[in-house]
Amino acid sequence: MIETVSISIAFAAGLLFFFSPCVWPMYPAYISYIAGSSIGDVKDGLNKTKVMVNALGFVAGFTLVFVLLGATATGIGEFLDERQNYFRVGAGILIILFGLQLGGFYRLPFLNKEKKINFIPQNPGFFSSAVFGTTFAFAWSPCTTAILFSILLYASQSDTVYQGMVLLAIFSMGFSIPFLLLAYFMRLLHPRLSKFSKYLPLLNKIGGSLLIVIGFLVLFDKFADISLWLFNLVN
């Protein structure tokens, strides 16, 4: 049950990342970059096979970075095993702060910085799109950094490196599935993207509140108890 809850949290974090207001308006440009054509051509359904192959490369690069970061975060958690309680308390406090930032309840100056994407494929193919995906994974923005740091801190509490890698792979799936759907249905969805934007701040508040709850559960080492309670509730 604990693993099921953890997987659900990781997937939800990936969805929150995808719907972040900072990156949401950029998706048409990203898809245009990996398509190697104008957004008008993408909307008209031209080169759809190329778009999807390169979109798969993009999410593969993104996923690779986060799976490796998940292994690193969990490895650090295991390395600090003798001081696990202190590390858990620190991680819980940071996740709470990141939740406050994401929900817009409190602004942390160091999270308001932005790191731009430097690599844009000139002749996009699967591998160049994968490189583009890795640079996207390393890019920071005020409304995505809190999510990234929180999921890495959460993964650091995993029992094994393998579990941390799985959690970050699930996180990447939460981003990758809607991204691939958007790339495939760009012609249909593009006119509606701006209309959906007005709901994103509310989604961030919900996500920030969820992070705050998770942070407190980690802080007071109650995550297993809550997971067991949910299991008994469902059954």
BELJO-V610960 format. One record per residue. N is the residue number from 1. PSI is psi in degrees with one decimal (* if undefined). Layout:
BEGIN
N & PSI
N & PSI
END
This chain:
BEGIN
1 & -41.1
2 & -43.1
3 & -38.7
4 & -44.2
5 & -42.1
6 & -42.4
7 & -41.1
8 & -42.1
9 & -43.9
10 & -42.1
11 & -41.6
12 & -37.3
13 & -38.0
14 & -39.2
15 & -41.8
16 & -40.5
17 & -44.6
18 & -40.4
19 & 15.6
20 & 132.7
21 & -25.8
22 & -34.0
23 & -18.4
24 & -47.4
25 & -14.6
26 & -11.1
27 & -41.9
28 & -38.8
29 & -41.6
30 & -45.7
31 & -35.7
32 & -41.6
33 & -50.1
34 & -19.5
35 & -22.8
36 & 25.3
37 & 173.2
38 & 158.8
39 & -26.9
40 & -41.9
41 & -39.8
42 & -43.2
43 & -33.6
44 & -2.9
45 & 11.3
46 & 147.8
47 & 36.4
48 & -37.6
49 & -45.1
50 & -41.5
51 & -46.0
52 & -38.9
53 & -45.5
54 & -32.1
55 & -37.5
56 & -38.9
57 & -41.7
58 & -49.6
59 & -26.8
60 & -43.3
61 & -42.7
62 & -46.9
63 & -41.9
64 & -46.0
65 & -45.9
66 & -30.1
67 & -41.9
68 & -39.8
69 & -36.0
70 & -41.3
71 & -40.7
72 & -44.9
73 & -44.3
74 & -37.1
75 & -39.6
76 & -41.0
77 & -40.8
78 & -38.0
79 & -34.1
80 & 25.7
81 & -37.3
82 & -23.6
83 & 33.2
84 & -38.7
85 & -43.1
86 & -41.5
87 & -40.9
88 & -43.6
89 & -44.9
90 & -42.8
91 & -41.8
92 & -43.3
93 & -43.2
94 & -41.0
95 & -39.2
96 & -45.0
97 & -40.5
98 & -34.6
99 & -39.8
100 & -39.5
101 & -48.4
102 & -40.9
103 & -6.7
104 & 15.4
105 & -27.0
106 & 136.0
107 & 126.4
108 & 118.8
109 & -40.6
110 & -15.5
111 & -4.7
112 & 1.1
113 & 157.2
114 & 138.1
115 & 118.1
116 & 157.5
117 & 126.2
118 & -25.3
119 & 125.3
120 & 122.1
121 & 130.0
122 & -40.8
123 & 78.6
124 & 133.5
125 & -171.9
126 & -48.3
127 & -39.2
128 & -32.8
129 & -33.6
130 & -40.6
131 & -41.2
132 & -39.8
133 & -36.7
134 & -38.7
135 & -34.9
136 & -39.2
137 & -32.4
138 & -7.9
139 & 139.3
140 & 145.4
141 & 158.7
142 & -33.5
143 & 2.1
144 & -28.2
145 & -40.2
146 & -39.4
147 & -44.9
148 & -48.7
149 & -38.7
150 & -44.6
151 & -32.3
152 & -41.2
153 & -39.3
154 & -42.4
155 & -30.1
156 & -18.1
157 & -1.6
158 & 152.7
159 & -32.8
160 & 160.8
161 & -38.5
162 & -44.1
163 & -39.6
164 & -39.9
165 & -40.1
166 & -43.2
167 & -43.0
168 & -29.6
169 & -40.0
170 & -40.2
171 & -45.2
172 & -35.2
173 & -38.7
174 & -32.2
175 & -43.3
176 & -40.5
177 & -51.5
178 & -29.6
179 & -43.9
180 & -38.7
181 & -40.2
182 & -42.4
183 & -40.4
184 & -38.9
185 & 25.9
186 & -39.9
187 & -39.9
188 & -38.9
189 & -23.0
190 & -44.1
191 & -19.1
192 & -7.1
193 & -46.9
194 & -33.5
195 & -34.7
196 & -19.8
197 & -30.5
198 & -17.7
199 & -10.7
200 & -41.6
201 & -39.5
202 & -41.0
203 & -39.2
204 & -38.0
205 & -41.3
206 & -45.6
207 & -41.1
208 & -40.8
209 & -39.0
210 & -42.4
211 & -39.5
212 & -43.7
213 & -45.9
214 & -41.9
215 & -43.5
216 & -37.7
217 & -41.0
218 & -43.6
219 & -44.2
220 & 11.3
221 & 45.8
222 & 7.5
223 & -42.9
224 & -38.5
225 & -43.3
226 & -40.0
227 & -41.6
228 & -39.3
229 & -42.7
230 & -41.1
231 & -45.8
232 & -33.4
233 & -43.4
234 & -34.4
235 & *
END
